[in-house]
């Protein structure tokens, strides 16, 4: 069996948010619905990231089961009624303490609303600049830049779409299903009208729900199990039958939350995949978001070489190939303690210049991503 033959590329996304307590919703019997401490979260995830489970859940090619950790920094809010950990990198560092070397680690973001209230959804991406601070700090303090993204609550407006167009190529936020309804409020997050494809589309400039001319890739990902929706054997079988019918690979994605116990739902989806594979003769492959994207679009995984240096009181950036971003993402730690995003101007083919003096910054870093989702980071 060859990994290059048409197959179902399975991407298990996890909105990775850390403990959730305080006035968080409870089960009908009054018991907690969420883990409210890291010990419980890490204990449950230790089972799923163990060699034993990954091996038992191996795909058609014998590859260990992969997860995709879309990591949230709960920062930029004024209140915190659900007692989240409001520290940069706390969730990332806890997830990195597990054996996640096989997995993808990416970006999840809840936009702080104008009110600053910690359990309210913002109706506009423009209500806060916190996303730029989060990414700048992850770049400078952890040396990482995300190639993939999931929107908090899967709420994504056109302002978010345009921010992503200049930063992150791969987006697994499309939640459309047969249960999607027109005019649903924020708490149904259902992407009604978006393409119900097992793969990706390029969104339109003025409507993220419609295909169009933007360069970034929006993938569909359904709830593995939630109050609103769940992936069913019919969804799974339909995807495998599509690959059998078309002779082309497809991306089957579903998502969980780290602060709900994921063990049962993850164990339950594996037999669905295996039954559909056996019935159709189509293999499935457990993938990171970047692996699935690269294979689905037959893209070269070669990274981009990035150089940055101080020159004549400014920062010069050069790359050996065209990145996904029109300009690199540039983050700076200023001498006044702030972390900010700086914007580069074009200075030639795959060359850019940033107007910042060395004496103004403690550190400056730049990041680019290839169209295949391979990120490169450089810091001075």
Number of C-alpha atoms within 10 A of each C-alpha: 7 9 12 9 12 20 26 31 28 24 27 25 29 23 24 24 24 28 22 23 19 12 11 14 14 12 9 8 6 8 9 15 16 21 19 21 16 17 12 16 21 20 12 18 19 17 14 21 22 14 14 12 16 17 14 13 22 19 23 21 13 12 14 21 26 26 26 25 31 27 26 25 26 25 21 21 20 12 14 18 13 16 16 19 20 17 11 17 19 17 21 22 12 14 22 13 11 14 14 17 11 14 18 22 28 26 27 26 24 26 29 27 21 16 13 18 16 21 16 15 19 20 15 17 21 16 14 16 14 21 21 18 20 23 23 28 24 20 24 23 15 12 16 19 26 26 25 27 25 29 21 20 19 21 25 20 17 17 16 16 24 16 14 19 20 16 24 27 25 26 23 25 25 28 27 21 23 9 12 18 15 9 10 12 9 13 11 19 20 27 24 20 14 21 21 18 17 22 22 23 25 17 24 16 18 15 14 24 23 15 16 14 12 16 19 22 20 26 24 24 28 25 19 22 19 14 7 12 17 17 19 15 15 11 16 20 17 14 22 30 19 17 21 18 10 10 13 13 26 25 28 26 26 21 28 23 20 25 25 19 18 20 14 9 14 17 14 11 18 15 13 17 22 18 14 21 21 12 11 15 14 21 25 25 25 25 27 24 31 22 20 24 26 17 21 19 12 11 14 13 15 11 18 20 15 21 18 20 15 15 12 9 12 14 21 20 27 18 18 13 14 16 24 22 20 16 22 27 24 25 26 26 21 17 13 9 10 12 22 20 21 18 15 21 15 13 13 9 11 17 21 20 21 18 13 19 13 18 10 13 17 15 17 26 25 28 27 30 24 22 26 24 26 22 21 22 22 20 18 16
